[in-house]
Amino acid sequence: MGATTAFELRVVGGTVVSGHGREAVNLYATGGRVALVDGAIHPARSTVEATDLLVMPGMVDTHVHLMDPGDTSREDFPTGSRAAAAAGVTTIIEHTHGHPIRSVTDLAEKLAHLRDRSAVDVGLAAHVWPDRLGELRGLWEAGVAFFKIF
């Protein structure tokens, strides 16, 4: 971004925690992604004051059972993902037993069901069943996060 282009969000005054350690710098985001981290003040449409706070990447919960679609009496994607977001989790990896993903068709149906139902990013697991080994390559290429093998 050029110096005259405004970022969507500026987080100022906090301590940014990254893989390189901690540093008192400002964070700028556009399109829902971090675009710049530095000590200068750049134009932005909105500003979050983070003095005395840590600015950290979101956490990833790699073992979530939301059972949605299916029996959601325990929890569904809207409530479970909002709870995750409230705790600083920005990505969940869900692997349900209620409606397991065993094929590319299952994956497409699950993704369609989840469209606009999650407050955080979602990765999905696929189950490996002996009679469906031919589905593995297609599932991996379609984007499953991992395979659960029983």
N, CA, C and O atoms as a GROMACS GRO file, in nm:
protein
  600
    1MET      N    1   0.084  -0.118   0.000
    1MET     CA    2   0.000   0.000   0.000
    1MET      C    3   0.089   0.124   0.000
    1MET      O    4   0.191   0.129   0.068
    2GLY      N    5   0.049   0.222  -0.076
    2GLY     CA    6   0.123   0.346  -0.080
    2GLY      C    7   0.099   0.429   0.044
    2GLY      O    8   0.006   0.402   0.121
    3ALA      N    9   0.182   0.529   0.064
    3ALA     CA   10   0.173   0.612   0.184
    3ALA      C   11   0.041   0.689   0.191
    3ALA      O   12  -0.003   0.725   0.300
    4THR      N   13  -0.024   0.716   0.077
    4THR     CA   14  -0.147   0.793   0.079
    4THR      C   15  -0.271   0.705   0.087
    4THR      O   16  -0.382   0.756   0.107
    5THR      N   17  -0.256   0.574   0.072
    5THR     CA   18  -0.369   0.482   0.078
    5THR      C   19  -0.397   0.446   0.222
    5THR      O   20  -0.307   0.406   0.295
    6ALA      N   21  -0.522   0.459   0.264
    6ALA     CA   22  -0.559   0.425   0.401
    6ALA      C   23  -0.581   0.275   0.415
    6ALA      O   24  -0.640   0.210   0.330
    7PHE      N   25  -0.530   0.223   0.526
    7PHE     CA   26  -0.560   0.084   0.562
    7PHE      C   27  -0.701   0.080   0.619
    7PHE      O   28  -0.755   0.184   0.657
    8GLU      N   29  -0.760  -0.038   0.626
    8GLU     CA   30  -0.892  -0.051   0.688
    8GLU      C   31  -0.883  -0.037   0.839
    8GLU      O   32  -0.970   0.024   0.901
    9LEU      N   33  -0.778  -0.095   0.899
    9LEU     CA   34  -0.766  -0.098   1.044
    9LEU      C   35  -0.624  -0.069   1.087
    9LEU      O   36  -0.528  -0.115   1.026
   10ARG      N   37  -0.613   0.009   1.195
   10ARG     CA   38  -0.484   0.038   1.256
   10ARG      C   39  -0.495   0.002   1.403
   10ARG      O   40  -0.587   0.047   1.472
   11VAL      N   41  -0.402  -0.081   1.452
   11VAL     CA   42  -0.395  -0.116   1.594
   11VAL      C   43  -0.268  -0.051   1.647
   11VAL      O   44  -0.158  -0.087   1.606
   12VAL      N   45  -0.285   0.046   1.738
   12VAL     CA   46  -0.171   0.126   1.785
   12VAL      C   47  -0.151   0.111   1.935
   12VAL      O   48  -0.245   0.085   2.010
   13GLY      N   49  -0.026   0.128   1.976
   13GLY     CA   50   0.007   0.135   2.118
   13GLY      C   51   0.028   0.002   2.186
   13GLY      O   52   0.068  -0.001   2.303
   14GLY      N   53   0.004  -0.108   2.120
   14GLY     CA   54   0.018  -0.240   2.182
   14GLY      C   55   0.155  -0.300   2.159
   14GLY      O   56   0.239  -0.243   2.090
   15THR      N   57   0.176  -0.415   2.218
   15THR     CA   58   0.297  -0.492   2.197
   15THR      C   59   0.261  -0.609   2.106
   15THR      O   60   0.186  -0.698   2.145
   16VAL      N   61   0.315  -0.608   1.985
   16VAL     CA   62   0.286  -0.713   1.888
   16VAL      C   63   0.373  -0.834   1.920
   16VAL      O   64   0.495  -0.824   1.931
   17VAL      N   65   0.307  -0.949   1.935
   17VAL     CA   66   0.376  -1.075   1.962
   17VAL      C   67   0.375  -1.158   1.833
   17VAL      O   68   0.269  -1.186   1.777
   18SER      N   69   0.494  -1.196   1.787
   18SER     CA   70   0.504  -1.274   1.664
   18SER      C   71   0.609  -1.383   1.683
   18SER      O   72   0.663  -1.400   1.792
   19GLY      N   73   0.636  -1.454   1.578
   19GLY     CA   74   0.740  -1.556   1.581
   19GLY      C   75   0.879  -1.498   1.601
   19GLY      O   76   0.974  -1.572   1.624
   20HIS      N   77   0.890  -1.369   1.594
   20HIS     CA   78   1.019  -1.300   1.611
   20HIS      C   79   1.032  -1.239   1.750
   20HIS      O   80   1.132  -1.175   1.780
   21GLY      N   81   0.932  -1.258   1.835
   21GLY     CA   82   0.936  -1.201   1.970
   21GLY      C   83   0.830  -1.095   1.990
   21GLY      O   84   0.726  -1.095   1.924
   22ARG      N   85   0.857  -1.004   2.083
   22ARG     CA   86   0.764  -0.894   2.115
   22ARG      C   87   0.825  -0.762   2.073
   22ARG      O   88   0.945  -0.739   2.086
   23GLU      N   89   0.738  -0.674   2.020
   23GLU     CA   90   0.787  -0.545   1.976
   23GLU      C   91   0.676  -0.442   1.985
   23GLU      O   92   0.561  -0.470   1.949
   24ALA      N   93   0.709  -0.323   2.034
   24ALA     CA   94   0.612  -0.215   2.042
   24ALA      C   95   0.602  -0.148   1.906
   24ALA      O   96   0.675  -0.053   1.877
   25VAL      N   97   0.512  -0.198   1.823
   25VAL     CA   98   0.490  -0.146   1.688
   25VAL      C   99   0.340  -0.140   1.661
   25VAL      O  100   0.260  -0.186   1.742
   26ASN      N  101   0.305  -0.083   1.550
   26ASN     CA  102   0.165  -0.073   1.510
   26ASN      C  103   0.134  -0.178   1.404
   26ASN      O  104   0.221  -0.218   1.326
   27LEU      N  105   0.010  -0.222   1.403
   27LEU     CA  106  -0.034  -0.324   1.309
   27LEU      C  107  -0.142  -0.265   1.220
   27LEU      O  108  -0.232  -0.196   1.268
   28TYR      N  109  -0.133  -0.292   1.090
   28TYR     CA  110  -0.229  -0.242   0.993
   28TYR      C  111  -0.289  -0.358   0.916
   28TYR      O  112  -0.217  -0.451   0.877
   29ALA      N  113  -0.420  -0.353   0.894
   29ALA     CA  114  -0.488  -0.462   0.824
   29ALA      C  115  -0.577  -0.408   0.714
   29ALA      O  116  -0.631  -0.298   0.724
   30THR      N  117  -0.590  -0.487   0.610
   30THR     CA  118  -0.680  -0.460   0.499
   30THR      C  119  -0.733  -0.592   0.448
   30THR      O  120  -0.657  -0.689   0.436
   31GLY      N  121  -0.860  -0.599   0.418
   31GLY     CA  122  -0.919  -0.723   0.367
   31GLY      C  123  -0.914  -0.837   0.466
   31GLY      O  124  -0.909  -0.954   0.426
   32GLY      N  125  -0.917  -0.805   0.594
   32GLY     CA  126  -0.916  -0.909   0.696
   32GLY      C  127  -0.780  -0.972   0.720
   32GLY      O  128  -0.771  -1.073   0.789
   33ARG      N  129  -0.675  -0.914   0.664
   33ARG     CA  130  -0.540  -0.969   0.678
   33ARG      C  131  -0.442  -0.860   0.722
   33ARG      O  132  -0.458  -0.743   0.688
   34VAL      N  133  -0.342  -0.901   0.797
   34VAL     CA  134  -0.237  -0.808   0.835
   34VAL      C  135  -0.164  -0.766   0.708
   34VAL      O  136  -0.120  -0.850   0.630
   35ALA      N  137  -0.151  -0.636   0.689
   35ALA     CA  138  -0.087  -0.582   0.569
   35ALA      C  139   0.049  -0.520   0.600
   35ALA      O  140   0.136  -0.515   0.513
   36LEU      N  141   0.068  -0.473   0.724
   36LEU     CA  142   0.192  -0.406   0.759
   36LEU      C  143   0.206  -0.404   0.911
   36LEU      O  144   0.107  -0.387   0.983
   37VAL      N  145   0.327  -0.422   0.958
   37VAL     CA  146   0.359  -0.407   1.100
   37VAL      C  147   0.484  -0.320   1.105
   37VAL      O  148   0.590  -0.362   1.059
   38ASP      N  149   0.471  -0.200   1.161
   38ASP     CA  150   0.588  -0.113   1.176
   38ASP      C  151   0.562  -0.006   1.280
   38ASP      O  152   0.453   0.001   1.337
   39GLY      N  153   0.661   0.077   1.304
   39GLY     CA  154   0.652   0.178   1.408
   39GLY      C  155   0.591   0.310   1.365
   39GLY      O  156   0.567   0.397   1.448
   40ALA      N  157   0.566   0.326   1.237
   40ALA     CA  158   0.513   0.453   1.186
   40ALA      C  159   0.361   0.459   1.201
   40ALA      O  160   0.295   0.358   1.223
   41ILE      N  161   0.309   0.579   1.189
   41ILE     CA  162   0.163   0.600   1.189
   41ILE      C  163   0.121   0.623   1.044
   41ILE      O  164   0.166   0.716   0.978
   42HIS      N  165   0.033   0.535   0.996
   42HIS     CA  166  -0.019   0.544   0.860
   42HIS      C  167  -0.169   0.568   0.866
   42HIS      O  168  -0.232   0.536   0.967
   43PRO      N  169  -0.228   0.625   0.761
   43PRO     CA  170  -0.372   0.649   0.760
   43PRO      C  171  -0.450   0.517   0.765
   43PRO      O  172  -0.409   0.416   0.707
   44ALA      N  173  -0.563   0.520   0.836
   44ALA     CA  174  -0.651   0.403   0.844
   44ALA      C  175  -0.794   0.451   0.865
   44ALA      O  176  -0.816   0.557   0.924
   45ARG      N  177  -0.890   0.372   0.818
   45ARG     CA  178  -1.032   0.409   0.834
   45ARG      C  179  -1.077   0.398   0.979
   45ARG      O  180  -1.161   0.476   1.024
   46SER      N  181  -1.021   0.301   1.053
   46SER     CA  182  -1.056   0.290   1.196
   46SER      C  183  -0.931   0.252   1.273
   46SER      O  184  -0.837   0.194   1.221
   47THR      N  185  -0.935   0.288   1.401
   47THR     CA  186  -0.819   0.267   1.489
   47THR      C  187  -0.863   0.198   1.616
   47THR      O  188  -0.967   0.230   1.673
   48VAL      N  189  -0.783   0.102   1.659
   48VAL     CA  190  -0.802   0.036   1.789
   48VAL      C  191  -0.683   0.076   1.875
   48VAL      O  192  -0.568   0.057   1.835
   49GLU      N  193  -0.712   0.130   1.992
   49GLU     CA  194  -0.608   0.168   2.087
   49GLU      C  195  -0.576   0.045   2.172
   49GLU      O  196  -0.664  -0.009   2.238
   50ALA      N  197  -0.450   0.001   2.169
   50ALA     CA  198  -0.411  -0.122   2.237
   50ALA      C  199  -0.303  -0.098   2.344
   50ALA      O  200  -0.229  -0.190   2.378
   51THR      N  201  -0.294   0.022   2.396
   51THR     CA  202  -0.194   0.053   2.498
   51THR      C  203  -0.206  -0.045   2.614
   51THR      O  204  -0.315  -0.072   2.664
   52ASP      N  205  -0.090  -0.098   2.657
   52ASP     CA  206  -0.080  -0.196   2.766
   52ASP      C  207  -0.141  -0.332   2.733
   52ASP      O  208  -0.164  -0.412   2.823
   53LEU      N  209  -0.167  -0.358   2.605
   53LEU     CA  210  -0.222  -0.488   2.563
   53LEU      C  211  -0.125  -0.560   2.472
   53LEU      O  212  -0.041  -0.498   2.406
   54LEU      N  213  -0.137  -0.693   2.468
   54LEU     CA  214  -0.063  -0.774   2.372
   54LEU      C  215  -0.148  -0.790   2.246
   54LEU      O  216  -0.268  -0.816   2.255
   55VAL      N  217  -0.088  -0.774   2.131
   55VAL     CA  218  -0.154  -0.795   2.003
   55VAL      C  219  -0.095  -0.924   1.948
   55VAL      O  220   0.022  -0.929   1.909
   56MET      N  221  -0.178  -1.029   1.944
   56MET     CA  222  -0.129  -1.163   1.910
   56MET      C  223  -0.208  -1.224   1.796
   56MET      O  224  -0.322  -1.186   1.770
   57PRO      N  225  -0.145  -1.319   1.726
   57PRO     CA  226  -0.222  -1.392   1.625
   57PRO      C  227  -0.333  -1.472   1.692
   57PRO      O  228  -0.322  -1.507   1.810
   58GLY      N  229  -0.438  -1.500   1.618
   58GLY     CA  230  -0.546  -1.582   1.671
   58GLY      C  231  -0.498  -1.725   1.692
   58GLY      O  232  -0.405  -1.771   1.626
   59MET      N  233  -0.561  -1.791   1.784
   59MET     CA  234  -0.527  -1.930   1.814
   59MET      C  235  -0.604  -2.024   1.721
   59MET      O  236  -0.705  -1.986   1.662
   60VAL      N  237  -0.554  -2.148   1.709
   60VAL     CA  238  -0.618  -2.251   1.629
   60VAL      C  239  -0.654  -2.366   1.722
   60VAL      O  240  -0.567  -2.422   1.789
   61ASP      N  241  -0.782  -2.402   1.727
   61ASP     CA  242  -0.827  -2.517   1.804
   61ASP      C  243  -0.841  -2.632   1.705
   61ASP      O  244  -0.929  -2.632   1.619
   62THR      N  245  -0.753  -2.730   1.719
   62THR     CA  246  -0.745  -2.838   1.619
   62THR      C  247  -0.831  -2.959   1.651
   62THR      O  248  -0.823  -3.060   1.581
   63HIS      N  249  -0.913  -2.951   1.756
   63HIS     CA  250  -0.995  -3.067   1.791
   63HIS      C  251  -1.132  -3.021   1.840
   63HIS      O  252  -1.153  -3.003   1.960
   64VAL      N  253  -1.223  -3.001   1.746
   64VAL     CA  254  -1.356  -2.950   1.777
   64VAL      C  255  -1.461  -3.048   1.726
   64VAL      O  256  -1.451  -3.097   1.614
   65HIS      N  257  -1.561  -3.076   1.809
   65HIS     CA  258  -1.675  -3.161   1.769
   65HIS      C  259  -1.802  -3.078   1.785
   65HIS      O  260  -1.857  -3.070   1.895
   66LEU      N  261  -1.847  -3.016   1.678
   66LEU     CA  262  -1.969  -2.934   1.686
   66LEU      C  263  -2.093  -3.009   1.638
   66LEU      O  264  -2.205  -2.962   1.659
   67MET      N  265  -2.076  -3.123   1.575
   67MET     CA  266  -2.187  -3.212   1.537
   67MET      C  267  -2.293  -3.143   1.451
   67MET      O  268  -2.412  -3.175   1.462
   68ASP      N  269  -2.251  -3.052   1.367
   68ASP     CA  270  -2.343  -2.971   1.289
   68ASP      C  271  -2.309  -2.989   1.141
   68ASP      O  272  -2.199  -2.948   1.102
   69PRO      N  273  -2.395  -3.047   1.057
   69PRO     CA  274  -2.534  -3.082   1.085
   69PRO      C  275  -2.540  -3.210   1.169
   69PRO      O  276  -2.444  -3.286   1.181
   70GLY      N  277  -2.655  -3.231   1.225
   70GLY     CA  278  -2.676  -3.347   1.310
   70GLY      C  279  -2.738  -3.305   1.441
   70GLY      O  280  -2.807  -3.203   1.449
   71ASP      N  281  -2.713  -3.383   1.545
   71ASP     CA  282  -2.766  -3.353   1.678
   71ASP      C  283  -2.688  -3.237   1.738
   71ASP      O  284  -2.577  -3.254   1.789
   72THR      N  285  -2.746  -3.118   1.731
   72THR     CA  286  -2.678  -2.998   1.780
   72THR      C  287  -2.723  -2.961   1.921
   72THR      O  288  -2.710  -2.846   1.961
   73SER      N  289  -2.775  -3.058   1.996
   73SER     CA  290  -2.820  -3.027   2.133
   73SER      C  291  -2.703  -2.985   2.221
   73SER      O  292  -2.721  -2.911   2.318
   74ARG      N  293  -2.584  -3.032   2.188
   74ARG     CA  294  -2.467  -2.993   2.266
   74ARG      C  295  -2.413  -2.859   2.219
   74ARG      O  296  -2.383  -2.772   2.300
   75GLU      N  297  -2.399  -2.841   2.086
   75GLU     CA  298  -2.345  -2.718   2.032
   75GLU      C  299  -2.354  -2.722   1.880
   75GLU      O  300  -2.342  -2.828   1.820
   76ASP      N  301  -2.375  -2.606   1.819
   76ASP     CA  302  -2.376  -2.597   1.674
   76ASP      C  303  -2.267  -2.498   1.630
   76ASP      O  304  -2.199  -2.440   1.714
   77PHE      N  305  -2.252  -2.480   1.501
   77PHE     CA  306  -2.146  -2.392   1.451
   77PHE      C  307  -2.165  -2.247   1.493
   77PHE      O  308  -2.067  -2.184   1.534
   78PRO      N  309  -2.284  -2.190   1.484
   78PRO     CA  310  -2.296  -2.050   1.525
   78PRO      C  311  -2.255  -2.027   1.671
   78PRO      O  312  -2.179  -1.934   1.699
   79THR      N  313  -2.304  -2.108   1.763
   79THR     CA  314  -2.270  -2.085   1.904
   79THR      C  315  -2.127  -2.129   1.936
   79THR      O  316  -2.056  -2.059   2.008
   80GLY      N  317  -2.084  -2.243   1.884
   80GLY     CA  318  -1.949  -2.291   1.912
   80GLY      C  319  -1.842  -2.202   1.854
   80GLY      O  320  -1.739  -2.179   1.918
   81SER      N  321  -1.864  -2.151   1.734
   81SER     CA  322  -1.763  -2.065   1.673
   81SER      C  323  -1.761  -1.926   1.738
   81SER      O  324  -1.655  -1.864   1.746
   82ARG      N  325  -1.874  -1.877   1.784
   82ARG     CA  326  -1.875  -1.750   1.858
   82ARG      C  327  -1.802  -1.764   1.991
   82ARG      O  328  -1.730  -1.674   2.032
   83ALA      N  329  -1.820  -1.878   2.058
   83ALA     CA  330  -1.748  -1.903   2.183
   83ALA      C  331  -1.598  -1.909   2.157
   83ALA      O  332  -1.519  -1.856   2.234
   84ALA      N  333  -1.559  -1.974   2.048
   84ALA     CA  334  -1.417  -1.980   2.012
   84ALA      C  335  -1.361  -1.840   1.989
   84ALA      O  336  -1.255  -1.807   2.040
   85ALA      N  337  -1.432  -1.759   1.912
   85ALA     CA  338  -1.386  -1.623   1.882
   85ALA      C  339  -1.372  -1.541   2.009
   85ALA      O  340  -1.277  -1.464   2.023
   86ALA      N  341  -1.465  -1.557   2.101
   86ALA     CA  342  -1.460  -1.481   2.227
   86ALA      C  343  -1.335  -1.517   2.308
   86ALA      O  344  -1.289  -1.437   2.389
   87ALA      N  345  -1.281  -1.637   2.286
   87ALA     CA  346  -1.162  -1.682   2.359
   87ALA      C  347  -1.033  -1.658   2.280
   87ALA      O  348  -0.926  -1.700   2.324
   88GLY      N  349  -1.041  -1.590   2.165
   88GLY     CA  350  -0.922  -1.561   2.087
   88GLY      C  351  -0.887  -1.665   1.983
   88GLY      O  352  -0.780  -1.659   1.922
   89VAL      N  353  -0.976  -1.762   1.962
   89VAL     CA  354  -0.955  -1.864   1.860
   89VAL      C  355  -1.011  -1.812   1.729
   89VAL      O  356  -1.128  -1.773   1.722
   90THR      N  357  -0.929  -1.810   1.625
   90THR     CA  358  -0.973  -1.758   1.496
   90THR      C  359  -0.989  -1.868   1.391
   90THR      O  360  -1.039  -1.842   1.282
   91THR      N  361  -0.948  -1.990   1.424
   91THR     CA  362  -0.964  -2.104   1.334
   91THR      C  363  -0.996  -2.228   1.415
   91THR      O  364  -0.932  -2.255   1.517
   92ILE      N  365  -1.095  -2.304   1.370
   92ILE     CA  366  -1.124  -2.433   1.433
   92ILE      C  367  -1.111  -2.542   1.328
   92ILE      O  368  -1.141  -2.522   1.210
   93ILE      N  369  -1.066  -2.659   1.372
   93ILE     CA  370  -1.060  -2.777   1.286
   93ILE      C  371  -1.164  -2.874   1.341
   93ILE      O  372  -1.146  -2.929   1.450
   94GLU      N  373  -1.270  -2.895   1.267
   94GLU     CA  374  -1.383  -2.974   1.315
   94GLU      C  375  -1.379  -3.113   1.255
   94GLU      O  376  -1.356  -3.130   1.135
   95HIS      N  377  -1.401  -3.212   1.340
   95HIS     CA  378  -1.414  -3.350   1.292
   95HIS      C  379  -1.524  -3.418   1.370
   95HIS      O  380  -1.507  -3.462   1.484
   96THR      N  381  -1.637  -3.424   1.305
   96THR     CA  382  -1.757  -3.477   1.368
   96THR      C  383  -1.770  -3.627   1.343
   96THR      O  384  -1.717  -3.681   1.245
   97HIS      N  385  -1.840  -3.692   1.432
   97HIS     CA  386  -1.874  -3.832   1.414
   97HIS      C  387  -2.018  -3.847   1.368
   97HIS      O  388  -2.058  -3.952   1.318
   98GLY      N  389  -2.098  -3.740   1.384
   98GLY     CA  390  -2.239  -3.746   1.349
   98GLY      C  391  -2.264  -3.758   1.200
   98GLY      O  392  -2.347  -3.838   1.157
   99HIS      N  393  -2.193  -3.680   1.122
   99HIS     CA  394  -2.202  -3.683   0.976
   99HIS      C  395  -2.061  -3.677   0.921
   99HIS      O  396  -2.018  -3.573   0.873
  100PRO      N  397  -1.988  -3.788   0.927
  100PRO     CA  398  -1.847  -3.784   0.886
  100PRO      C  399  -1.830  -3.755   0.738
  100PRO      O  400  -1.912  -3.794   0.654
  101ILE      N  401  -1.723  -3.686   0.707
  101ILE     CA  402  -1.687  -3.658   0.568
  101ILE      C  403  -1.605  -3.776   0.519
  101ILE      O  404  -1.495  -3.803   0.568
  102ARG      N  405  -1.660  -3.847   0.420
  102ARG     CA  406  -1.592  -3.964   0.365
  102ARG      C  407  -1.570  -3.953   0.215
  102ARG      O  408  -1.504  -4.038   0.155
  103SER      N  409  -1.624  -3.847   0.155
  103SER     CA  410  -1.612  -3.830   0.010
  103SER      C  411  -1.608  -3.681  -0.023
  103SER      O  412  -1.641  -3.596   0.060
  104VAL      N  413  -1.569  -3.651  -0.145
  104VAL     CA  414  -1.568  -3.512  -0.190
  104VAL      C  415  -1.710  -3.456  -0.188
  104VAL      O  416  -1.729  -3.338  -0.157
  105THR      N  417  -1.808  -3.538  -0.218
  105THR     CA  418  -1.948  -3.494  -0.213
  105THR      C  419  -1.987  -3.458  -0.070
  105THR      O  420  -2.051  -3.356  -0.048
  106ASP      N  421  -1.948  -3.543   0.027
  106ASP     CA  422  -1.974  -3.511   0.168
  106ASP      C  423  -1.912  -3.377   0.206
  106ASP      O  424  -1.975  -3.296   0.273
  107LEU      N  425  -1.789  -3.355   0.162
  107LEU     CA  426  -1.718  -3.231   0.194
  107LEU      C  427  -1.792  -3.110   0.134
  107LEU      O  428  -1.811  -3.010   0.202
  108ALA      N  429  -1.833  -3.121   0.010
  108ALA     CA  430  -1.905  -3.010  -0.056
  108ALA      C  431  -2.036  -2.981   0.016
  108ALA      O  432  -2.073  -2.865   0.033
  109GLU      N  433  -2.107  -3.086   0.056
  109GLU     CA  434  -2.234  -3.067   0.129
  109GLU      C  435  -2.211  -3.000   0.264
  109GLU      O  436  -2.287  -2.911   0.303
  110LYS      N  437  -2.106  -3.041   0.334
  110LYS     CA  438  -2.076  -2.981   0.465
  110LYS      C  439  -2.038  -2.835   0.450
  110LYS      O  440  -2.084  -2.750   0.526
  111LEU      N  441  -1.953  -2.805   0.351
  111LEU     CA  442  -1.914  -2.666   0.328
  111LEU      C  443  -2.034  -2.580   0.292
  111LEU      O  444  -2.044  -2.466   0.336
  112ALA      N  445  -2.126  -2.633   0.211
  112ALA     CA  446  -2.247  -2.558   0.176
  112ALA      C  447  -2.332  -2.534   0.300
  112ALA      O  448  -2.386  -2.425   0.318
  113HIS      N  449  -2.343  -2.635   0.386
  113HIS     CA  450  -2.421  -2.620   0.510
  113HIS      C  451  -2.359  -2.514   0.601
  113HIS      O  452  -2.432  -2.440   0.667
  114LEU      N  453  -2.228  -2.506   0.605
  114LEU     CA  454  -2.160  -2.414   0.696
  114LEU      C  455  -2.149  -2.272   0.643
  114LEU      O  456  -2.115  -2.181   0.719
  115ARG      N  457  -2.177  -2.251   0.515
  115ARG     CA  458  -2.165  -2.117   0.459
  115ARG      C  459  -2.240  -2.016   0.545
  115ARG      O  460  -2.361  -2.029   0.568
  116ASP      N  461  -2.169  -1.916   0.593
  116ASP     CA  462  -2.224  -1.808   0.676
  116ASP      C  463  -2.272  -1.855   0.814
  116ASP      O  464  -2.348  -1.783   0.878
  117ARG      N  465  -2.230  -1.973   0.861
  117ARG     CA  466  -2.271  -2.021   0.993
  117ARG      C  467  -2.159  -2.013   1.097
  117ARG      O  468  -2.185  -2.032   1.216
  118SER      N  469  -2.036  -1.985   1.055
  118SER     CA  470  -1.925  -1.984   1.148
  118SER      C  471  -1.868  -1.844   1.164
  118SER      O  472  -1.854  -1.770   1.066
  119ALA      N  473  -1.837  -1.808   1.287
  119ALA     CA  474  -1.778  -1.677   1.317
  119ALA      C  475  -1.626  -1.678   1.300
  119ALA      O  476  -1.563  -1.573   1.310
  120VAL      N  477  -1.567  -1.795   1.276
  120VAL     CA  478  -1.422  -1.808   1.261
  120VAL      C  479  -1.392  -1.892   1.137
  120VAL      O  480  -1.482  -1.952   1.079
  121ASP      N  481  -1.266  -1.896   1.098
  121ASP     CA  482  -1.225  -1.983   0.987
  121ASP      C  483  -1.241  -2.129   1.030
  121ASP      O  484  -1.227  -2.162   1.147
  122VAL      N  485  -1.269  -2.215   0.932
  122VAL     CA  486  -1.297  -2.356   0.961
  122VAL      C  487  -1.213  -2.445   0.871
  122VAL      O  488  -1.203  -2.422   0.751
  123GLY      N  489  -1.154  -2.547   0.931
  123GLY     CA  490  -1.094  -2.657   0.858
  123GLY      C  491  -1.174  -2.782   0.892
  123GLY      O  492  -1.225  -2.793   1.003
  124LEU      N  493  -1.186  -2.873   0.799
  124LEU     CA  494  -1.265  -2.994   0.822
  124LEU      C  495  -1.180  -3.118   0.805
  124LEU      O  496  -1.091  -3.124   0.720
  125ALA      N  497  -1.208  -3.218   0.887
  125ALA     CA  498  -1.141  -3.347   0.878
  125ALA      C  499  -1.223  -3.441   0.793
  125ALA      O  500  -1.344  -3.423   0.776
  126ALA      N  501  -1.157  -3.541   0.739
  126ALA     CA  502  -1.226  -3.648   0.668
  126ALA      C  503  -1.193  -3.779   0.739
  126ALA      O  504  -1.084  -3.795   0.794
  127HIS      N  505  -1.287  -3.871   0.737
  127HIS     CA  506  -1.267  -4.002   0.797
  127HIS      C  507  -1.224  -4.100   0.688
  127HIS      O  508  -1.278  -4.101   0.578
  128VAL      N  509  -1.127  -4.181   0.722
  128VAL     CA  510  -1.079  -4.283   0.630
  128VAL      C  511  -1.152  -4.412   0.662
  128VAL      O  512  -1.139  -4.466   0.772
  129TRP      N  513  -1.228  -4.462   0.565
  129TRP     CA  514  -1.300  -4.588   0.579
  129TRP      C  515  -1.241  -4.685   0.478
  129TRP      O  516  -1.213  -4.646   0.364
  130PRO      N  517  -1.223  -4.811   0.517
  130PRO     CA  518  -1.158  -4.908   0.427
  130PRO      C  519  -1.223  -4.919   0.289
  130PRO      O  520  -1.154  -4.943   0.190
  131ASP      N  521  -1.355  -4.903   0.281
  131ASP     CA  522  -1.421  -4.917   0.152
  131ASP      C  523  -1.420  -4.788   0.070
  131ASP      O  524  -1.479  -4.783  -0.037
  132ARG      N  525  -1.352  -4.683   0.120
  132ARG     CA  526  -1.350  -4.556   0.048
  132ARG      C  527  -1.209  -4.500   0.030
  132ARG      O  528  -1.190  -4.379   0.023
  133LEU      N  529  -1.112  -4.586   0.024
  133LEU     CA  530  -0.974  -4.541   0.010
  133LEU      C  531  -0.953  -4.464  -0.120
  133LEU      O  532  -0.864  -4.378  -0.127
  134GLY      N  533  -1.031  -4.492  -0.220
  134GLY     CA  534  -1.021  -4.420  -0.347
  134GLY      C  535  -1.059  -4.273  -0.337
  134GLY      O  536  -1.031  -4.196  -0.429
  135GLU      N  537  -1.121  -4.234  -0.227
  135GLU     CA  538  -1.162  -4.094  -0.208
  135GLU      C  539  -1.050  -4.006  -0.152
  135GLU      O  540  -1.061  -3.883  -0.156
  136LEU      N  541  -0.943  -4.067  -0.099
  136LEU     CA  542  -0.842  -3.990  -0.026
  136LEU      C  543  -0.780  -3.878  -0.108
  136LEU      O  544  -0.775  -3.764  -0.062
  137ARG      N  545  -0.733  -3.908  -0.227
  137ARG     CA  546  -0.667  -3.804  -0.307
  137ARG      C  547  -0.763  -3.688  -0.335
  137ARG      O  548  -0.725  -3.571  -0.319
  138GLY      N  549  -0.884  -3.718  -0.376
  138GLY     CA  550  -0.981  -3.612  -0.405
  138GLY      C  551  -1.012  -3.527  -0.284
  138GLY      O  552  -1.024  -3.405  -0.294
  139LEU      N  553  -1.026  -3.590  -0.169
  139LEU     CA  554  -1.053  -3.515  -0.046
  139LEU      C  555  -0.936  -3.423  -0.012
  139LEU      O  556  -0.956  -3.307   0.022
  140TRP      N  557  -0.814  -3.476  -0.022
  140TRP     CA  558  -0.697  -3.394   0.008
  140TRP      C  559  -0.689  -3.276  -0.088
  140TRP      O  560  -0.665  -3.163  -0.046
  141GLU      N  561  -0.709  -3.302  -0.216
  141GLU     CA  562  -0.704  -3.194  -0.315
  141GLU      C  563  -0.817  -3.095  -0.297
  141GLU      O  564  -0.804  -2.978  -0.334
  142ALA      N  565  -0.930  -3.139  -0.239
  142ALA     CA  566  -1.044  -3.051  -0.214
  142ALA      C  567  -1.026  -2.968  -0.088
  142ALA      O  568  -1.103  -2.875  -0.063
  143GLY      N  569  -0.923  -3.000  -0.007
  143GLY     CA  570  -0.891  -2.912   0.104
  143GLY      C  571  -0.920  -2.960   0.244
  143GLY      O  572  -0.925  -2.878   0.335
  144VAL      N  573  -0.939  -3.091   0.267
  144VAL     CA  574  -0.957  -3.133   0.406
  144VAL      C  575  -0.830  -3.102   0.486
  144VAL      O  576  -0.719  -3.102   0.431
  145ALA      N  577  -0.848  -3.076   0.615
  145ALA     CA  578  -0.735  -3.038   0.700
  145ALA      C  579  -0.651  -3.158   0.740
  145ALA      O  580  -0.529  -3.147   0.752
  146PHE      N  581  -0.715  -3.272   0.759
  146PHE     CA  582  -0.644  -3.395   0.793
  146PHE      C  583  -0.739  -3.513   0.779
  146PHE      O  584  -0.859  -3.496   0.760
  147PHE      N  585  -0.684  -3.632   0.788
  147PHE     CA  586  -0.764  -3.755   0.784
  147PHE      C  587  -0.762  -3.820   0.921
  147PHE      O  588  -0.657  -3.830   0.984
  148LYS      N  589  -0.878  -3.862   0.965
  148LYS     CA  590  -0.890  -3.937   1.090
  148LYS      C  591  -0.904  -4.085   1.053
  148LYS      O  592  -0.996  -4.124   0.981
  149ILE      N  593  -0.811  -4.165   1.104
  149ILE     CA  594  -0.809  -4.306   1.069
  149ILE      C  595  -0.849  -4.387   1.192
  149ILE      O  596  -0.792  -4.370   1.300
  150PHE      N  597  -0.946  -4.474   1.175
  150PHE     CA  598  -0.992  -4.558   1.285
  150PHE      C  599  -0.928  -4.694   1.279
  150PHE      O  600  -0.955  -4.779   1.364
   0.00000   0.00000   0.00000
